[in-house]
Amino acid sequence: MELNAMQRERYARHLSLPEIGEKGQKKLRKSRVLIIGTGGLGSPAAYYLAAAGISTLGLLDSDVVELSNLQRQIIHFTADLGRRKTLSAEEKLKALNPDVRIKTYSLRLTSKNAQAILRDFDFVIDATDNFSSKLVIANACHAAKKPYSHAGILRFFGQTMTVIPGQTACYRCVFESPPKDPSVPQGPLGAVPGIIGSIQAVEAIKYLLHLGDLLTNRLLTVDALTMRFREVPVKQNPHCKLCGRMPI
């Protein structure tokens, strides 16, 4: 799968990086990433992965675009109000990079459909906004042995970590009993998911190309009010209900 002249120009900045180069770019063009949630986190993640030349992007979301989404969900425009988010996002990504294949799933991920969907992808990005969905994703990725990037945002705060099932701390190692979702929306500041979603895209690319140090066994947090990043060490819990060797 040789790069043509237009692709060489499009990905010129990647090709100039010794860590990526032509070999890495060709690998990206064979890679497949599933983004679960095409909102605040999924928007920047999808944009940067499409721009990077990922072969196939899966977009999974059951919602439609609402006016209150537009303050942070930058992949959707005012003209998209009422449209399915997956179709709105697909349109923007194809306009950005026609080389990328988009697979849309206008539904919720459940324990029943997860394995059939996940098997087609190399990496998963959890860009959801509720704890029940995050638990489904953690459980499904563990069962399918699919690496994934977890992220969460609230008000001015964001967090993210990368999980390699069976090798690193998982979502449930860190959040044994996640709190209930807030009954009243609490933000977030629109740019915060942009920061975290971009980091998720970087983690996906690093995993696919075996670059650098993944954000595993580390929870990265940011407080936008103070603009301070903090790295919290985490480790596998042997008693984890999902991945523990000695679950209680």
N, C-alpha and C positions, 0 to 999 in steps of 0.2 A: 504494500500500500504506500506507494511513493507520494511525496508531497508535490502538488503541482505549483506553478509559478504564483498563482493567487494565494495559495495556502502558505507558501514560503513568505510572502509579504505580510499576510495577516498575522502569522505567528512569529514574525521576525524577532521580536523581543524575547520570546521563549528560546528560539534557536540560538540566540546570542549568549544564553546562560549555559555554561559548561555542565551544570547539574541536570539540565533538561536536554538541550540540543535536539538534533533530528531524531535520535533514538527515543528520547522521552516524549517528543511530540507525537510520534507515531504510536507510542503506547497509549497516550491520552486518546487518540483517535480510535482505539479499540476498547476503551473503558466505558463502563456503564454505572451511572449514579442515580439512585432513587431519592427524590426530595419529598418528604412527607409534610405537607403544609406549604402553601404558596402565598404566605402572608408576609409579616414583617421580617422574619428570619429567612424564609424561603426565597424571597425576592432577590436580595443581594447574592445569596448562595447560587441561585439559578443563573443570574446574570453572569457572574464571574466564571462559573463552570462552562456555560455556553461559549463565552468569549474565549476560554482556554482551549476549546476544541474537543471537549469530551464527545465521544462517539454517540452515546445515547443518554438522554436525560429522562427519567421517569418523574412525572408530576402527579402527586396524589393529594386530592382535596375535594371535599364534598360541598363546600360553601360557594355562594355567589358573592360578587363584589358589592360592598355597601359603602356609602359615602364616608362613614367613619373609618374605613380601612385606609383611605388615601393619604392620611397623615403620616403613614409609615410603610405601607405596602407598595413600594415604588414600582413594581412591575405592572400595576394596574392604573388605568387612567380614568378621568371623569366619564369619558364616553363608554367605559366598560360597566357602568353601574347596572346591576341586575344580571350580568353574564356569569357563567360558571368561571371560577377562578382558574381552573386548569386550562380552559380554552383561551382566556385572556392572556395568561402567562405564555402559553404556546405561541400565540401570535407575535408577542414581543421578542421571544427568543429566536424564532425563525427569521424575523426581520434583522436581528443582530447577527446571527450566524446561520445561514442556510445549510451548512454542512452538518449541523447537529440534528440527529433524529430525536423527536419528542414522542414519548408514549404517555398518554394521559389516562388517569384513573379518577373519574368524578365520583368518588365514594369514600367511605371511611374505612380505615384499616381495622380489621377485626382478627380475632384468633382463628376464624374460619377461612378467611381469604388471604392471610398474610404470607403463608408459605408459597402459594402459587405465584404471588406477585414478587416476593423477595428473590426467588431463585434466578431471576433474569438479570440481577444487578450485582456489582462488585463492592459497592459501598453505599451506605444509607445515611441520609441526613435527617435527623429529627428536628423539624422546624415547626412543631406543633405548639399550641398555647395552653394545653391543659394536661393535668397529671394522669388522667385515665388513659389518654392516648400515648403518653410517654411510657407507661407501664406495658401497654400492648406492644409497642415498638421494642422495648427492652427484651420482653419475653420472646417475641418473634425472631429478633436478630440473634438471640442466644440459641434458639432452637435451630435456626438455619446457618449458624456460624458465620454471620455476616457482620463485618466491622461497621461501626456507626459513630456518628458525632451527635452527642447530646447537647442541647442548649436550652436555656430558659431566660426569660426577661420579665422584669416587673419594675414599674416606676422608672428610676434612673439607674437601675442595677441590671447587670447581665452576667451570665455564667456559661461555661462550655467545657466539655471534656470529650475525649475520644476513647472508645471502647473496642478492644479486640476480644471477642468472646472466648472464654476459657483461658486467656492469658493475662488479662488486666482486670482491674476493678471495674465492675459493671454499674449501671445506673442504680440497681437495687442494693448494691454494696454500700453506696453512698447515701441513698435516700430509702431507708428501710420502710418507713411509713410516711409517704409524701403527704403534705398538708392538703386540705380540701381546696379546690379552686375558689378564688374569691368570688363572692356573689355580685359584687360591684366592680367593674373594670377599674384598674389602678394604673393608668397610663398605657403604654410606656412613653417616655420621650421618644419621638419618632426616629431619631438617629441611632438610638441604642441598639435596636435589632440590626441596623446596618453594620455596626461594629462587629457584633457577634456572628451574624450570618456570613460576613466576609471571612472571619477566622474559620468558620466551618468549611468554606470552600477551599481555603488553604490546606486544611487538614485532609480533605478528600484527595487533593492533588498530591500531597506528600505521601499519603498511603499508597496511592496508585503507582507512584514513581519510586517508592522506597527512598524518600528524601528526608534528611534531617531527623529530628526527634519529634515523634508524635506527642500529642497532649494526652498521653495515657498515664494513669495513676497520678494525675494532677488535675485539679479543678481550677480553671482560670476564671477569676471574677473581675468585673470592672464596676466602679462606682463613678458614673459620669459627672456627678456633682463635684467631686474632688479630682476627677480624672486620674484615679489611682487604680492600677492593676494589682491583683494579689494572686499568688499561686498557692493553693492549698494541697499538700500531699494527701493522697488517698491510697488505700490498698485493698486488695481482695479480702473480703470477709469470709473466713472458712465456714461461717454459719449462715451465709447469705441464702435466702430462700430460692434464689434463681441459680446462682453459679457455685455456691459453697460445696465443698467436699464433705462437710459434716453439717448439713442443714438441720436446724432445730425443728 
